[in-house]
């Protein structure tokens, strides 16, 4: 069995003004996931999130509007023998904010977080993040 490689990433649980959550699918992959990506060497997680968010969906975030959610681990959805070490954040978009699929994204979908569409494969990390946001924090 080959060793497992860990990818250090950021992920944004994007909540729209109507309460639905945004998931994206990268070109050449099958699983839907949160906006985000790999953290570059020497880059802080929040800086990586702001960069990835603008690159992938074309929106510039104010760091004050980004809420840390925690750190999560899961099997990587699109890379065999890899796992992710994810710094997760919640981003709440206001009325009129229109994310658009850019960069390596093939498509984006808005889902009801309580009823993710079964016909769409969702990355293991994304399922964990949807559950974490749904669980009230104390």
SEDOFI-99511 format. One line per 4 residues: number of its first residue (from 1); for each residue z, y, x of N, C-alpha, C, O. Coordinates in steps of 0.05 Angstrom, whole numbers, padded with zeros to 5 digits. Layout:
NUM) Z:Y:X:Z:Y:X:Z:Y:X:Z:Y:X ~ ...
***
This chain:
1) 00000:-00024:00017:00000:00000:00000:00000:00025:00018:00017:00028:00035 ~ -00020:00043:00014:-00021:00067:00031:00002:00086:00025:00013:00086:00002 ~ 00010:00102:00045:00032:00121:00039:00024:00142:00019:00000:00149:00016 ~ 00043:00152:00004:00038:00172:-00016:00039:00200:-00003:00057:00206:00012
5) 00019:00216:-00009:00018:00243:00002:00029:00262:-00020:00022:00260:-00043 ~ 00046:00281:-00011:00057:00300:-00030:00042:00327:-00027:00038:00337:-00005 ~ 00034:00337:-00050:00020:00363:-00052:00040:00384:-00062:00052:00380:-00083 ~ 00043:00406:-00048:00061:00428:-00056:00044:00447:-00073:00025:00459:-00063
9) 00052:00450:-00099:00036:00465:-00117:00053:00484:-00134:00078:00483:-00134 ~ 00039:00502:-00149:00051:00518:-00170:00038:00511:-00196:00014:00503:-00196 ~ 00052:00514:-00218:00041:00509:-00244:00053:00529:-00264:00077:00535:-00264 ~ 00036:00540:-00282:00044:00560:-00301:00043:00548:-00329:00022:00540:-00338
13) 00066:00547:-00343:00066:00540:-00371:00059:00566:-00386:00075:00584:-00388 ~ 00034:00568:-00395:00024:00592:-00407:00028:00591:-00437:00017:00573:-00450 ~ 00043:00609:-00448:00049:00610:-00477:00034:00634:-00488:00038:00657:-00480 ~ 00017:00629:-00507:00002:00651:-00520:00019:00665:-00540:00041:00657:-00547
17) 00008:00688:-00550:00023:00704:-00569:00029:00689:-00595:00048:00695:-00609 ~ 00012:00668:-00601:00017:00652:-00625:00034:00627:-00620:00038:00611:-00638 ~ 00045:00624:-00595:00062:00602:-00589:00048:00577:-00578:00061:00558:-00569 ~ 00021:00577:-00579:00007:00554:-00568:00007:00555:-00538:00011:00577:-00526
21) 00003:00533:-00525:00003:00531:-00496:-00025:00526:-00485:-00041:00513:-00498 ~ -00031:00538:-00462:-00057:00536:-00450:-00057:00513:-00430:-00039:00510:-00413 ~ -00077:00496:-00432:-00082:00475:-00413:-00111:00478:-00402:-00128:00488:-00417 ~ -00115:00471:-00378:-00142:00473:-00365:-00150:00447:-00353:-00134:00429:-00347
25) -00177:00444:-00350:-00188:00420:-00336:-00206:00430:-00314:-00224:00446:-00319 ~ -00202:00420:-00291:-00219:00427:-00268:-00245:00411:-00268:-00245:00388:-00277 ~ -00266:00423:-00258:-00292:00409:-00256:-00289:00382:-00241:-00275:00380:-00221 ~ -00302:00362:-00252:-00302:00336:-00239:-00277:00320:-00244:-00273:00299:-00231
29) -00259:00329:-00261:-00234:00315:-00267:-00233:00309:-00297:-00249:00319:-00313 ~ -00214:00292:-00304:-00211:00285:-00332:-00185:00295:-00345:-00184:00299:-00370 ~ -00164:00300:-00330:-00138:00307:-00341:-00135:00337:-00345:-00144:00353:-00328 ~ -00123:00345:-00367:-00116:00373:-00372:-00089:00378:-00360:-00072:00361:-00359
33) -00085:00403:-00351:-00060:00410:-00337:-00055:00440:-00340:-00071:00454:-00353 ~ -00034:00450:-00329:-00028:00478:-00329:-00045:00493:-00308:-00055:00481:-00289 ~ -00047:00519:-00312:-00060:00536:-00292:-00043:00534:-00267:-00018:00534:-00269 ~ -00055:00532:-00244:-00040:00531:-00219:-00056:00518:-00197:-00080:00514:-00200
37) -00043:00512:-00175:-00057:00499:-00153:-00039:00497:-00129:-00015:00502:-00129 ~ -00052:00491:-00106:-00038:00486:-00081:-00027:00513:-00069:-00040:00534:-00071 ~ -00004:00510:-00058:00009:00533:-00044:-00002:00533:-00015:-00001:00513:-00002 ~ -00012:00556:-00007:-00023:00558:00021:00000:00559:00041:00023:00567:00034
41) -00006:00552:00066:00015:00552:00087:00026:00580:00089:00011:00600:00092 ~ 00053:00582:00089:00067:00608:00092:00068:00624:00066:00079:00646:00067 ~ 00057:00614:00044:00056:00629:00019:00080:00622:00002:00088:00599:00000 ~ 00092:00642:-00010:00115:00638:-00028:00104:00628:-00055:00082:00636:-00063
45) 00119:00611:-00069:00109:00600:-00095:00100:00622:-00115:00079:00619:-00127 ~ 00116:00643:-00119:00108:00664:-00138:00082:00677:-00130:00065:00682:-00147 ~ 00078:00682:-00105:00053:00695:-00095:00030:00675:-00100:00008:00684:-00108 ~ 00034:00650:-00095:00013:00630:-00100:00006:00629:-00130:-00017:00627:-00137
49) 00026:00630:-00147:00021:00630:-00176:00005:00654:-00184:-00015:00651:-00199 ~ 00012:00678:-00175:-00003:00702:-00182:-00032:00699:-00173:-00051:00706:-00188 ~ -00037:00689:-00149:-00064:00686:-00138:-00080:00665:-00154:-00102:00671:-00163 ~ -00068:00642:-00159:-00081:00621:-00174:-00088:00630:-00203:-00109:00624:-00213
53) -00069:00644:-00215:-00073:00653:-00243:-00098:00671:-00245:-00114:00668:-00262 ~ -00099:00690:-00226:-00122:00709:-00226:-00148:00694:-00220:-00169:00699:-00233 ~ -00147:00676:-00200:-00172:00661:-00193:-00181:00643:-00216:-00205:00642:-00221 ~ -00163:00629:-00229:-00171:00609:-00249:-00177:00620:-00277:-00195:00611:-00290
57) -00162:00641:-00286:-00166:00650:-00313:-00171:00680:-00314:-00174:00692:-00336 ~ -00173:00694:-00291:-00181:00722:-00291:-00161:00742:-00300:-00168:00765:-00306 ~ -00136:00735:-00302:-00115:00754:-00311:-00096:00760:-00288:-00087:00743:-00273 ~ -00091:00786:-00285:-00071:00795:-00264:-00044:00796:-00278:-00041:00810:-00298
61) -00025:00782:-00267:00002:00781:-00278:00020:00801:-00264:00018:00806:-00240 ~ 00039:00812:-00279:00060:00828:-00268:00082:00808:-00261:00091:00793:-00278 ~ 00091:00807:-00236:00112:00788:-00229:00137:00789:-00247:00151:00769:-00250 ~ 00142:00812:-00258:00166:00814:-00276:00162:00798:-00302:00181:00793:-00316
65) 00137:00791:-00309:00131:00776:-00333:00130:00746:-00328:00124:00730:-00346 ~ 00137:00737:-00304:00137:00709:-00297:00166:00699:-00295:00182:00710:-00280 ~ 00172:00678:-00310:00199:00667:-00311:00200:00640:-00296:00185:00621:-00303 ~ 00217:00636:-00276:00219:00610:-00262:00229:00589:-00282:00247:00594:-00297
69) 00217:00566:-00280:00225:00543:-00297:00239:00522:-00281:00257:00508:-00292 ~ 00232:00519:-00256:00245:00499:-00239:00225:00484:-00222:00201:00492:-00220 ~ 00235:00464:-00209:00218:00448:-00191:00216:00420:-00202:00236:00408:-00210 ~ 00192:00409:-00202:00186:00384:-00215:00169:00367:-00197:00153:00377:-00182
73) 00172:00340:-00199:00156:00322:-00184:00143:00303:-00204:00154:00296:-00225 ~ 00118:00294:-00197:00103:00275:-00215:00080:00264:-00199:00072:00275:-00178 ~ 00069:00242:-00209:00044:00231:-00197:00022:00252:-00201:00020:00265:-00222 ~ 00005:00255:-00181:-00018:00273:-00184:-00038:00261:-00203:-00044:00237:-00201
77) -00048:00277:-00221:-00066:00267:-00242:-00094:00260:-00231:-00106:00241:-00241 ~ -00104:00275:-00212:-00132:00272:-00204:-00136:00263:-00176:-00158:00261:-00166 ~ -00114:00256:-00162:-00116:00248:-00134:-00099:00222:-00131:-00074:00224:-00130 ~ -00112:00199:-00128:-00097:00174:-00124:-00080:00175:-00099:-00087:00188:-00080
81) -00058:00162:-00100:-00039:00160:-00078:-00027:00187:-00070:-00019:00191:-00047 ~ -00026:00206:-00089:-00014:00232:-00084:00006:00237:-00106:00004:00227:-00129 ~ 00026:00253:-00099:00045:00263:-00119:00047:00293:-00115:00039:00304:-00094 ~ 00057:00306:-00136:00059:00335:-00134:00089:00343:-00133:00106:00331:-00146
85) 00094:00363:-00118:00120:00377:-00116:00114:00405:-00127:00104:00422:-00112 ~ 00121:00409:-00152:00112:00433:-00166:00134:00453:-00171:00156:00447:-00180 ~ 00128:00478:-00164:00145:00501:-00172:00133:00511:-00198:00110:00520:-00198 ~ 00148:00508:-00219:00138:00515:-00246:00149:00541:-00256:00172:00549:-00250
89) 00132:00555:-00271:00139:00581:-00282:00129:00582:-00311:00111:00568:-00319 ~ 00141:00600:-00327:00132:00605:-00354:00120:00633:-00354:00131:00652:-00344 ~ 00096:00634:-00366:00081:00660:-00369:00076:00663:-00399:00062:00647:-00411 ~ 00086:00684:-00410:00081:00690:-00438:00061:00713:-00440:00065:00735:-00430
93) 00038:00706:-00452:00016:00726:-00454:00019:00742:-00480:00026:00731:-00501 ~ 00014:00768:-00478:00016:00785:-00501:-00010:00784:-00517:-00030:00772:-00509 ~ -00009:00796:-00540:-00032:00798:-00558:-00055:00810:-00543:-00052:00830:-00528 ~ -00079:00799:-00545:-00103:00810:-00532:-00108:00799:-00504:-00130:00804:-00494
97) -00090:00785:-00492:-00095:00773:-00466:-00114:00750:-00469:-00107:00731:-00484 ~ -00137:00751:-00457:-00157:00730:-00460:-00163:00715:-00434:-00180:00725:-00419 ~ -00150:00693:-00429:-00157:00678:-00405:-00185:00666:-00408:-00193:00657:-00429 ~ -00200:00666:-00386:-00227:00654:-00385:-00229:00634:-00363:-00217:00638:-00341
101) -00242:00611:-00367:-00245:00591:-00347:-00263:00602:-00324:-00286:00609:-00329 ~ -00251:00603:-00300:-00266:00613:-00277:-00261:00594:-00253:-00248:00573:-00257 ~ -00271:00601:-00230:-00267:00586:-00205:-00275:00557:-00210:-00297:00551:-00219 ~ -00256:00538:-00205:-00262:00510:-00207:-00257:00498:-00235:-00259:00474:-00239
105) -00251:00515:-00255:-00244:00505:-00282:-00270:00499:-00298:-00289:00514:-00298 ~ -00269:00476:-00311:-00291:00468:-00329:-00286:00478:-00357:-00305:00486:-00371 ~ -00261:00477:-00365:-00254:00485:-00393:-00225:00491:-00395:-00208:00483:-00379 ~ -00218:00505:-00417:-00190:00510:-00424:-00187:00505:-00454:-00206:00509:-00469
109) -00163:00497:-00461:-00157:00492:-00489:-00129:00502:-00495:-00112:00503:-00478 ~ -00125:00511:-00520:-00099:00519:-00530:-00089:00496:-00547:-00103:00486:-00564 ~ -00064:00487:-00542:-00053:00465:-00557:-00026:00473:-00570:-00013:00491:-00561 ~ -00019:00458:-00591:00007:00460:-00603:00025:00444:-00584:00021:00420:-00582
113) 00045:00456:-00571:00061:00441:-00552:00077:00418:-00564:00085:00400:-00549 ~ 00081:00419:-00590:00096:00397:-00603:00078:00374:-00610:00088:00352:-00616 ~ 00052:00378:-00610:00033:00358:-00617:00008:00359:-00599:-00014:00365:-00608 ~ 00012:00352:-00573:-00011:00352:-00555:-00032:00333:-00566:-00025:00311:-00576
117) -00057:00341:-00565:-00079:00324:-00576:-00081:00298:-00560:-00085:00299:-00536 ~ -00078:00276:-00574:-00079:00250:-00561:-00106:00243:-00549:-00107:00227:-00530 ~ -00127:00255:-00559:-00154:00249:-00549:-00160:00262:-00522:-00180:00257:-00509 ~ -00142:00280:-00513:-00145:00293:-00487:-00125:00281:-00468:-00101:00281:-00473
121) -00134:00272:-00445:-00115:00262:-00425:-00100:00286:-00413:-00112:00306:-00404 ~ -00074:00284:-00412:-00057:00306:-00402:-00042:00295:-00377:-00031:00273:-00377 ~ -00042:00311:-00356:-00030:00303:-00330:00000:00298:-00334:00013:00310:-00351 ~ 00011:00278:-00319:00039:00272:-00321:00057:00297:-00317:00076:00300:-00332
125) 00051:00313:-00298:00067:00338:-00294:00066:00355:-00319:00087:00366:-00327 ~ 00043:00358:-00330:00040:00376:-00354:00057:00365:-00377:00069:00381:-00392 ~ 00058:00339:-00381:00075:00328:-00402:00104:00335:-00397:00119:00341:-00415 ~ 00112:00332:-00372:00140:00339:-00365:00146:00369:-00370:00168:00376:-00379
129) 00127:00386:-00363:00131:00415:-00366:00132:00422:-00396:00148:00439:-00404 ~ 00115:00410:-00412:00116:00415:-00441:00143:00408:-00452:00154:00422:-00468 ~ 00154:00385:-00443:00180:00376:-00452:00202:00395:-00443:00221:00401:-00458 ~ 00200:00404:-00418:00220:00422:-00407:00222:00449:-00422:00243:00460:-00426
133) 00199:00459:-00430:00198:00485:-00444:00208:00481:-00473:00220:00499:-00484 ~ 00203:00457:-00484:00212:00452:-00512:00242:00447:-00513:00254:00451:-00535 ~ 00254:00439:-00491:00283:00434:-00491:00298:00460:-00486:00294:00473:-00466 ~ 00316:00467:-00505:00331:00492:-00501:00348:00490:-00475:00361:00469:-00470
137) 00348:00511:-00460:00365:00512:-00435:00392:00523:-00441:00395:00541:-00459 ~ 00412:00514:-00427:00439:00523:-00431:00448:00541:-00408:00470:00551:-00408
***
